[in-house]
């Protein structure tokens, strides 16, 4: 069974960039889509972006469109989410998850069945 570990979060200033990592062990990402979600205190978990490992399809929430992109390391079985021009509204715990959603369900929490524990991102001056 695949296990996911996120890393790369931290305290950054507005305008900074971060690279969040989602590393898989126990299985590869092949055949899965990897979704990134975030949850701020008191709010529901929301979709950030998703990447289909086989095919490279990408989806982004409007809140990060133009500021986010993906890269991957096949040897490390790791997907990276790059977030640029961060602002305080990006403050949240970021989670990666795997699933096999169809395009119309890629932003749904329920489309993913394996989740990491998250990495915290705080954007503050």
C-alpha angles and dihedrals in degrees: 000000000000119000122199129208123187125202141159101077124129147125113309137164126248110279094028126121133230136193113214118198130210111191122189126207131178091033139018129253090246111130093015139096117227116218128196118208133172136205125199121197111286094006135100122258109270135197118256107169143324137210129198106219095206105053100012097244112168133201128185136191114241089245092066102025109131092017101065137064141161135237128172142202112213094190092054094038087230134140120204126207112201116203120190135188092020119200133191090264088067090066108120145101108281120214132188122207139176130225144129104255124166117235094266093053101040092109096051121105089215092060091072126068107179119059137181124224095253139240123245122237120190121184112193140137 
